[in-house]
Amino acid sequence: MLTTASAGVGGILPPSFAQLVIRPVQAASVAFQIATEDTTTSNVFYIPIVATDPVAAWVAEGQEINPTDAVLDQIPVRPSKVAGLSVITRELANDSNPAAANIVGQGLARDIARRVDEAFFGKLAEPAPSGLDSLTAVTTVAAGATWANLDPFAEAISKAEQVGAILTGFAANPTDALALSKLKEHTTSNRPLLGVDPAAPTVRRLQGVPLLVSPAVTQGTVWGIPRDRVHLVRREAVELAVDHSAYFTSDRVALRATMRVGFGFPHQTAIIRIKIGT
């Protein structure tokens, strides 16, 4: 519990004259950047899929065209709730500048973004939604014992194209992103293999596809994601609530952050897992 005597709060309490600068300790959720975001007002969101296409055929002039039907299906996505709760004293809430409640609430929101990424790239137990590591029909590319070149990513792009998909993003653990960034064109060159977009120098690219980085991705694995085949369903945005009544007898303030999200993967074979090691 934070109080006016807690370590580190002096900078937001008088007689401090400088505004607190909140450092960007956590980037925005990679899952939101790499997937298609859908919003819903219902407890279930259905992603329609075409299981089988109708069939076309060559026909002679005047010949009857045989009718065929598409086989349709749907994937239900039930958004799950991720939530955090923090408690501060009323004195800290009233005396701080900027408001301690806002600072703590923003911290909870950032942590929710981290939890979303952990669920999206991982295989967490319920009530967390099932993520990429729980899928059984994704396409796998073996990249050898270590990251040696960018050939596995060219293969990943090709495998996605073979099932009619286009990879719009790769996601890697920071350790693997660093290893890939250190790859050079040849042993006597300092020119990196990892592409850089002159128009956006901070964007790294693998075979022309943007590379995003998240600690939630399992080390040794890089995911190739086709945005239109991967869905993040949001029931509601991060909600920050402040309550003065729950801890009335101790004169404390409760801060709660909640969000409801789920994931849908209607075309698993279009998702590519590039792995090193055994």
FENHU-V791620 format. One record per helix or strand. SS is the DSSP state (A for helix, B for strand). FROM is the first residue (numbers start at 1). TO is the last residue. Records with the same first field share a line. If there is no record, write none. Layout:
# FENHU-V791620
SS->FROM-TO  FROM-TO
This chain:
# FENHU-V791620
B->2-2  13-13  36-39  45-52  71-77  80-89  96-96  139-142  169-172  184-184  192-192  195-197  200-206  209-213  221-225  231-243  252-264  272-275
A->10-12  30-34  90-95  100-121  132-134  151-162  174-181  227-229  248-250  268-270
